[in-house]
Structure formats: C-alpha cells, structure tokens
Amino acid sequence: MKERLGGAVNQLPLFLGLVLLWALLWGKFSWLNLLTGAVFAAVVSVVFYLPAVQLSGRVNVWRTAWLFVKLLWDIGRASVNVAWLALGPNYTATNAIMAVHLRTRSDLVLTWTAVATSIVPGSIVVDIERVDSTLYLHVINMRDTAETDRFRESVLATERRIVMAFGSREDVERVNRVQNEEERLGITPGEPPEFTKGGQS
C-alpha cells in the first residue's frame, strides 16, 4: 500500500503537467478544459506508462541558486564564444562527438544534466545510454585532447552542482566517492569505462 501511494505521488507532477499542457494548447483555462485535460492525462498515463522518476525530497536553496546563476553565466559566455566563431573569418570546423560518463545513476540527475548541457550554446546531447549514465554530445571547436578533457570536466561539474542542489543523499555520496576514486587511480574524469583502465561503473 505504501509503495503504491509513493508511486502515485511520484506520478502526480507528470499528471498535473499534462493537464496544464492541455489547457495551454487550448489557450484558456476553464472547468471544461481542466476536466478534459484530466481525462487526457489519465489516458496518457495509463496507455503510455513510464516508470516513475524517484524524487529525492531534498533541496538545498543556496546550491540551487548557485546552479542557476552558474548556468546563466555559462549560457552568456558560450553565446559570445559561438558568435565570435561564427563571425570569425578564419574559423575551421573542428567538431567532435563525445561520450561523457556521469558519476551518478539517477534518471532525474541524468535528465537535468542533459538539459543543462544542451541549453548552453556549442553543445547538444545526441544520445543517452541510460544503463550506465553516459551522455553522447556533439560539441563544436574541440581541437585537441586537452579541450575535450576540459569539456568533460565541465559536464561533470554541472552534474555535481545539480546533485548538490537537489540530488538524493545517495547521489551526493556516490559523486564524492567516485570523484575520489578517479583522483586516486588517475582516471580521466568522464571517460566511459571501456576507454579507461580500472574505470568505475
């Protein structure tokens, strides 16, 4: 009974979001729209059922504020860099498809990290390996190994800020533990396990 109640609570944000989306599509709020939206959301939730995303129930206000401030800064800085590349007369395309192996195994953190990385100009997530939490990204202006390593570290830093802001205690513990293991073993952060010796899954 407790598990079913927990599942219903986890599905509630999705249900309310679908109702809101239905009302926005009609362009106005009315009791009829809300009623038909609720029916629509119920049908979608049953027919196209997805496993419930487990919310952590933990939010750090200061870490969350820092997450969004840093994200806005990254967007602004990257926008200027991309504009400079686009307007520069001597730009040579040196793009890359990169795999970034995240440190957590939370679907919520995986999704947030993918979104936060994609909205920063210059990179876009093209595929996700959910089993081992790996993001595949198309990134512009990657000229050497040092730049790809820096980009991987920036994605992992974004993941860490998300975890510290509203990840579960297990996520926080895993991020710290895996980071310490990478430093101890000399593993390149963010590289998939098959690319490293002694990589952690």
ZADO-1210 file (C-alpha; in nm, 4 decimals, padded with zeros to 6 digits):
<atoms>
<atom x="00.0000" y="00.0000" z="00.0000" code="MET" pos="1"/>
<atom x="00.2822" y="00.2381" z="00.0917" code="LYS" pos="2"/>
<atom x="00.4650" y="00.1647" z="-00.2364" code="GLU" pos="3"/>
<atom x="00.1511" y="00.2258" z="-00.4427" code="ARG" pos="4"/>
<atom x="00.0916" y="00.5544" z="-00.2610" code="LEU" pos="5"/>
<atom x="00.4543" y="00.6567" z="-00.3236" code="GLY" pos="6"/>
<atom x="00.4184" y="00.5720" z="-00.6932" code="GLY" pos="7"/>
<atom x="00.1016" y="00.7813" z="-00.7174" code="ALA" pos="8"/>
<atom x="00.2774" y="01.0775" z="-00.5551" code="VAL" pos="9"/>
<atom x="00.5687" y="01.0467" z="-00.7997" code="ASN" pos="10"/>
<atom x="00.3256" y="01.0386" z="-01.0939" code="GLN" pos="11"/>
<atom x="00.1363" y="01.3461" z="-00.9703" code="LEU" pos="12"/>
<atom x="00.3765" y="01.6093" z="-01.1191" code="PRO" pos="13"/>
<atom x="00.3531" y="01.4379" z="-01.4604" code="LEU" pos="14"/>
<atom x="-00.0270" y="01.4243" z="-01.4368" code="PHE" pos="15"/>
<atom x="-00.0570" y="01.7924" z="-01.3414" code="LEU" pos="16"/>
<atom x="00.1928" y="01.8872" z="-01.6124" code="GLY" pos="17"/>
<atom x="-00.0172" y="01.7120" z="-01.8778" code="LEU" pos="18"/>
<atom x="-00.3309" y="01.8888" z="-01.7550" code="VAL" pos="19"/>
<atom x="-00.1501" y="02.2228" z="-01.7720" code="LEU" pos="20"/>
<atom x="-00.0181" y="02.1433" z="-02.1213" code="LEU" pos="21"/>
<atom x="-00.3702" y="02.0598" z="-02.2399" code="TRP" pos="22"/>
<atom x="-00.5051" y="02.3897" z="-02.1066" code="ALA" pos="23"/>
<atom x="-00.2191" y="02.5847" z="-02.2668" code="LEU" pos="24"/>
<atom x="-00.2846" y="02.4197" z="-02.6031" code="LEU" pos="25"/>
<atom x="-00.6436" y="02.5491" z="-02.5915" code="TRP" pos="26"/>
<atom x="-00.5205" y="02.8939" z="-02.4917" code="GLY" pos="27"/>
<atom x="-00.7524" y="02.9436" z="-02.1960" code="LYS" pos="28"/>
<atom x="-00.8447" y="02.7978" z="-01.8591" code="PHE" pos="29"/>
<atom x="-01.1962" y="02.6739" z="-01.7968" code="SER" pos="30"/>
<atom x="-01.3590" y="02.3972" z="-01.5965" code="TRP" pos="31"/>
<atom x="-01.4296" y="02.2063" z="-01.9195" code="LEU" pos="32"/>
<atom x="-01.0656" y="02.2334" z="-02.0306" code="ASN" pos="33"/>
<atom x="-00.9420" y="02.1198" z="-01.6905" code="LEU" pos="34"/>
<atom x="-01.1847" y="01.8254" z="-01.6908" code="LEU" pos="35"/>
<atom x="-01.0955" y="01.7117" z="-02.0420" code="THR" pos="36"/>
<atom x="-00.7292" y="01.7712" z="-01.9604" code="GLY" pos="37"/>
<atom x="-00.7579" y="01.5434" z="-01.6570" code="ALA" pos="38"/>
<atom x="-00.9162" y="01.2716" z="-01.8720" code="VAL" pos="39"/>
<atom x="-00.6461" y="01.3180" z="-02.1357" code="PHE" pos="40"/>
<atom x="-00.3702" y="01.2999" z="-01.8707" code="ALA" pos="41"/>
<atom x="-00.5212" y="00.9856" z="-01.7177" code="ALA" pos="42"/>
<atom x="-00.5391" y="00.8101" z="-02.0565" code="VAL" pos="43"/>
<atom x="-00.1810" y="00.9079" z="-02.1456" code="VAL" pos="44"/>
<atom x="-00.0531" y="00.7992" z="-01.8029" code="SER" pos="45"/>
<atom x="-00.2150" y="00.4560" z="-01.8400" code="VAL" pos="46"/>
<atom x="-00.1584" y="00.3860" z="-02.2107" code="VAL" pos="47"/>
<atom x="00.1929" y="00.5326" z="-02.2292" code="PHE" pos="48"/>
<atom x="00.3025" y="00.4363" z="-01.8794" code="TYR" pos="49"/>
<atom x="00.6612" y="00.5184" z="-01.7873" code="LEU" pos="50"/>
<atom x="00.8456" y="00.4225" z="-01.4680" code="PRO" pos="51"/>
<atom x="00.8064" y="00.6923" z="-01.2061" code="ALA" pos="52"/>
<atom x="01.1035" y="00.9223" z="-01.1581" code="VAL" pos="53"/>
<atom x="01.2158" y="00.8987" z="-00.7982" code="GLN" pos="54"/>
<atom x="01.2356" y="01.2471" z="-00.6480" code="LEU" pos="55"/>
<atom x="01.4976" y="01.2964" z="-00.3804" code="SER" pos="56"/>
<atom x="01.2827" y="01.5055" z="-00.1470" code="GLY" pos="57"/>
<atom x="01.5919" y="01.7172" z="-00.0768" code="ARG" pos="58"/>
<atom x="01.6527" y="02.0762" z="-00.1921" code="VAL" pos="59"/>
<atom x="01.9426" y="02.2996" z="-00.0929" code="ASN" pos="60"/>
<atom x="01.8322" y="02.6582" z="-00.1597" code="VAL" pos="61"/>
<atom x="02.1803" y="02.8090" z="-00.1810" code="TRP" pos="62"/>
<atom x="02.3165" y="02.5308" z="-00.4019" code="ARG" pos="63"/>
<atom x="02.0120" y="02.5624" z="-00.6284" code="THR" pos="64"/>
<atom x="02.0623" y="02.9385" z="-00.6591" code="ALA" pos="65"/>
<atom x="02.4308" y="02.8853" z="-00.7443" code="TRP" pos="66"/>
<atom x="02.3340" y="02.6189" z="-01.0010" code="LEU" pos="67"/>
<atom x="02.1098" y="02.8596" z="-01.1928" code="PHE" pos="68"/>
<atom x="02.3480" y="03.1561" z="-01.1606" code="VAL" pos="69"/>
<atom x="02.6342" y="02.9452" z="-01.2997" code="LYS" pos="70"/>
<atom x="02.4080" y="02.8085" z="-01.5745" code="LEU" pos="71"/>
<atom x="02.3088" y="03.1611" z="-01.6841" code="LEU" pos="72"/>
<atom x="02.6764" y="03.2635" z="-01.6807" code="TRP" pos="73"/>
<atom x="02.7708" y="02.9607" z="-01.8940" code="ASP" pos="74"/>
<atom x="02.4930" y="03.0381" z="-02.1429" code="ILE" pos="75"/>
<atom x="02.6045" y="03.4007" z="-02.1770" code="GLY" pos="76"/>
<atom x="02.9738" y="03.3164" z="-02.2075" code="ARG" pos="77"/>
<atom x="02.9118" y="03.0358" z="-02.4583" code="ALA" pos="78"/>
<atom x="02.6818" y="03.2596" z="-02.6659" code="SER" pos="79"/>
<atom x="02.9615" y="03.5145" z="-02.7049" code="VAL" pos="80"/>
<atom x="03.2135" y="03.2415" z="-02.7949" code="ASN" pos="81"/>
<atom x="02.9841" y="03.0844" z="-03.0567" code="VAL" pos="82"/>
<atom x="02.9052" y="03.4269" z="-03.2067" code="ALA" pos="83"/>
<atom x="03.2777" y="03.5002" z="-03.2276" code="TRP" pos="84"/>
<atom x="03.3404" y="03.1685" z="-03.4030" code="LEU" pos="85"/>
<atom x="03.0530" y="03.2276" z="-03.6460" code="ALA" pos="86"/>
<atom x="03.1708" y="03.5778" z="-03.7369" code="LEU" pos="87"/>
<atom x="03.5421" y="03.4990" z="-03.7438" code="GLY" pos="88"/>
<atom x="03.6835" y="03.4815" z="-04.0980" code="PRO" pos="89"/>
<atom x="03.9318" y="03.2013" z="-04.0263" code="ASN" pos="90"/>
<atom x="03.7154" y="02.9525" z="-03.8378" code="TYR" pos="91"/>
<atom x="03.7794" y="02.5891" z="-03.9272" code="THR" pos="92"/>
<atom x="03.5239" y="02.3346" z="-03.8097" code="ALA" pos="93"/>
<atom x="03.6758" y="02.1012" z="-03.5512" code="THR" pos="94"/>
<atom x="03.3665" y="01.9402" z="-03.4063" code="ASN" pos="95"/>
<atom x="03.3506" y="01.6156" z="-03.2116" code="ALA" pos="96"/>
<atom x="03.1081" y="01.3544" z="-03.0851" code="ILE" pos="97"/>
<atom x="03.1996" y="01.2888" z="-02.7234" code="MET" pos="98"/>
<atom x="03.0891" y="01.0384" z="-02.4605" code="ALA" pos="99"/>
<atom x="03.0699" y="01.1674" z="-02.1030" code="VAL" pos="100"/>
<atom x="03.0273" y="00.9037" z="-01.8330" code="HIS" pos="101"/>
<atom x="02.8367" y="01.0568" z="-01.5399" code="LEU" pos="102"/>
<atom x="02.9097" y="00.9674" z="-01.1812" code="ARG" pos="103"/>
<atom x="02.5518" y="00.9154" z="-01.0600" code="THR" pos="104"/>
<atom x="02.2895" y="00.6610" z="-01.1668" code="ARG" pos="105"/>
<atom x="01.9808" y="00.8745" z="-01.1058" code="SER" pos="106"/>
<atom x="01.7448" y="00.9203" z="-01.4027" code="ASP" pos="107"/>
<atom x="01.6485" y="01.2615" z="-01.2666" code="LEU" pos="108"/>
<atom x="02.0088" y="01.3822" z="-01.2437" code="VAL" pos="109"/>
<atom x="02.0836" y="01.2309" z="-01.5864" code="LEU" pos="110"/>
<atom x="01.7926" y="01.4230" z="-01.7406" code="THR" pos="111"/>
<atom x="01.8767" y="01.7512" z="-01.5693" code="TRP" pos="112"/>
<atom x="02.2420" y="01.7237" z="-01.6692" code="THR" pos="113"/>
<atom x="02.1469" y="01.6529" z="-02.0321" code="ALA" pos="114"/>
<atom x="01.9115" y="01.9528" z="-02.0402" code="VAL" pos="115"/>
<atom x="02.1543" y="02.1875" z="-01.8629" code="ALA" pos="116"/>
<atom x="02.4336" y="02.0888" z="-02.1022" code="THR" pos="117"/>
<atom x="02.2216" y="02.1161" z="-02.4159" code="SER" pos="118"/>
<atom x="02.0899" y="02.4671" z="-02.3471" code="ILE" pos="119"/>
<atom x="02.4458" y="02.6031" z="-02.3330" code="VAL" pos="120"/>
<atom x="02.5379" y="02.7036" z="-02.6922" code="PRO" pos="121"/>
<atom x="02.8087" y="02.4961" z="-02.8547" code="GLY" pos="122"/>
<atom x="02.6977" y="02.1501" z="-02.7450" code="SER" pos="123"/>
<atom x="02.3915" y="01.9307" z="-02.7836" code="ILE" pos="124"/>
<atom x="02.3060" y="01.5863" z="-02.6486" code="VAL" pos="125"/>
<atom x="02.2572" y="01.3458" z="-02.9391" code="VAL" pos="126"/>
<atom x="02.2116" y="01.0216" z="-02.7457" code="ASP" pos="127"/>
<atom x="02.1847" y="00.8894" z="-02.3909" code="ILE" pos="128"/>
<atom x="02.2889" y="00.5499" z="-02.2573" code="GLU" pos="129"/>
<atom x="02.0620" y="00.5165" z="-01.9548" code="ARG" pos="130"/>
<atom x="02.2066" y="00.1865" z="-01.8331" code="VAL" pos="131"/>
<atom x="02.5471" y="00.3321" z="-01.7454" code="ASP" pos="132"/>
<atom x="02.4526" y="00.7051" z="-01.7393" code="SER" pos="133"/>
<atom x="02.6539" y="00.8118" z="-02.0420" code="THR" pos="134"/>
<atom x="02.5763" y="01.1236" z="-02.2464" code="LEU" pos="135"/>
<atom x="02.6819" y="01.1457" z="-02.6108" code="TYR" pos="136"/>
<atom x="02.7226" y="01.5055" z="-02.7213" code="LEU" pos="137"/>
<atom x="02.8070" y="01.6936" z="-03.0381" code="HIS" pos="138"/>
<atom x="03.0497" y="01.9686" z="-02.9382" code="VAL" pos="139"/>
<atom x="03.1990" y="02.2422" z="-03.1545" code="ILE" pos="140"/>
<atom x="03.5552" y="02.3752" z="-03.1559" code="ASN" pos="141"/>
<atom x="03.7248" y="02.0725" z="-02.9995" code="MET" pos="142"/>
<atom x="04.0795" y="02.0958" z="-03.1306" code="ARG" pos="143"/>
<atom x="04.2776" y="01.8643" z="-02.9039" code="ASP" pos="144"/>
<atom x="04.2604" y="01.6182" z="-02.6162" code="THR" pos="145"/>
<atom x="04.3071" y="01.8901" z="-02.3542" code="ALA" pos="146"/>
<atom x="03.9920" y="02.0693" z="-02.4730" code="GLU" pos="147"/>
<atom x="03.7858" y="01.7502" z="-02.4750" code="THR" pos="148"/>
<atom x="03.9032" y="01.6732" z="-02.1208" code="ASP" pos="149"/>
<atom x="03.8062" y="02.0239" z="-02.0080" code="ARG" pos="150"/>
<atom x="03.4642" y="01.9843" z="-02.1650" code="PHE" pos="151"/>
<atom x="03.4075" y="01.6505" z="-01.9897" code="ARG" pos="152"/>
<atom x="03.5072" y="01.8116" z="-01.6606" code="GLU" pos="153"/>
<atom x="03.2595" y="02.0966" z="-01.7213" code="SER" pos="154"/>
<atom x="02.9762" y="01.8456" z="-01.7755" code="VAL" pos="155"/>
<atom x="03.0738" y="01.6607" z="-01.4576" code="LEU" pos="156"/>
<atom x="03.0870" y="01.9930" z="-01.2715" code="ALA" pos="157"/>
<atom x="02.7319" y="02.0648" z="-01.3893" code="THR" pos="158"/>
<atom x="02.6234" y="01.7200" z="-01.2724" code="GLU" pos="159"/>
<atom x="02.7846" y="01.7831" z="-00.9330" code="ARG" pos="160"/>
<atom x="02.6078" y="02.1192" z="-00.8919" code="ARG" pos="161"/>
<atom x="02.2751" y="01.9516" z="-00.9744" code="ILE" pos="162"/>
<atom x="02.3391" y="01.6724" z="-00.7244" code="VAL" pos="163"/>
<atom x="02.4400" y="01.9176" z="-00.4514" code="MET" pos="164"/>
<atom x="02.1306" y="02.1288" z="-00.5243" code="ALA" pos="165"/>
<atom x="01.8593" y="01.8628" z="-00.5144" code="PHE" pos="166"/>
<atom x="02.0076" y="01.5173" z="-00.5573" code="GLY" pos="167"/>
<atom x="01.9484" y="01.2445" z="-00.3012" code="SER" pos="168"/>
<atom x="02.1963" y="01.1749" z="-00.0220" code="ARG" pos="169"/>
<atom x="02.2953" y="00.8583" z="-00.2100" code="GLU" pos="170"/>
<atom x="02.3751" y="01.0703" z="-00.5181" code="ASP" pos="171"/>
<atom x="02.5899" y="01.3073" z="-00.3114" code="VAL" pos="172"/>
<atom x="02.7756" y="01.0155" z="-00.1549" code="GLU" pos="173"/>
<atom x="02.8343" y="00.8460" z="-00.4919" code="ARG" pos="174"/>
<atom x="02.9586" y="01.1642" z="-00.6616" code="VAL" pos="175"/>
<atom x="03.2112" y="01.2242" z="-00.3844" code="ASN" pos="176"/>
<atom x="03.3199" y="00.8594" z="-00.3727" code="ARG" pos="177"/>
<atom x="03.3643" y="00.8196" z="-00.7499" code="VAL" pos="178"/>
<atom x="03.5483" y="01.1522" z="-00.7748" code="GLN" pos="179"/>
<atom x="03.7883" y="01.0446" z="-00.5010" code="ASN" pos="180"/>
<atom x="03.8432" y="00.7067" z="-00.6716" code="GLU" pos="181"/>
<atom x="03.9171" y="00.8777" z="-01.0039" code="GLU" pos="182"/>
<atom x="04.1771" y="01.1010" z="-00.8387" code="GLU" pos="183"/>
<atom x="04.3328" y="00.8083" z="-00.6515" code="ARG" pos="184"/>
<atom x="04.3544" y="00.5829" z="-00.9588" code="LEU" pos="185"/>
<atom x="04.4483" y="00.8590" z="-01.2017" code="GLY" pos="186"/>
<atom x="04.1411" y="00.8018" z="-01.4207" code="ILE" pos="187"/>
<atom x="04.0405" y="01.0695" z="-01.6704" code="THR" pos="188"/>
<atom x="03.7084" y="01.2084" z="-01.5373" code="PRO" pos="189"/>
<atom x="03.4066" y="01.1437" z="-01.7562" code="GLY" pos="190"/>
<atom x="03.5585" y="00.8860" z="-01.9892" code="GLU" pos="191"/>
<atom x="03.3436" y="00.5722" z="-02.0351" code="PRO" pos="192"/>
<atom x="03.4800" y="00.2660" z="-01.8502" code="PRO" pos="193"/>
<atom x="03.5813" y="00.0901" z="-02.1722" code="GLU" pos="194"/>
<atom x="03.8178" y="00.3822" z="-02.2502" code="PHE" pos="195"/>
<atom x="03.9953" y="00.3712" z="-01.9147" code="THR" pos="196"/>
<atom x="04.1892" y="00.1204" z="-01.7122" code="LYS" pos="197"/>
<atom x="04.0253" y="00.0450" z="-01.3818" code="GLY" pos="198"/>
<atom x="03.7255" y="00.2639" z="-01.4657" code="GLY" pos="199"/>
<atom x="03.4358" y="00.2701" z="-01.2207" code="GLN" pos="200"/>
<atom x="03.0855" y="00.1772" z="-01.3384" code="SER" pos="201"/>
</atoms>
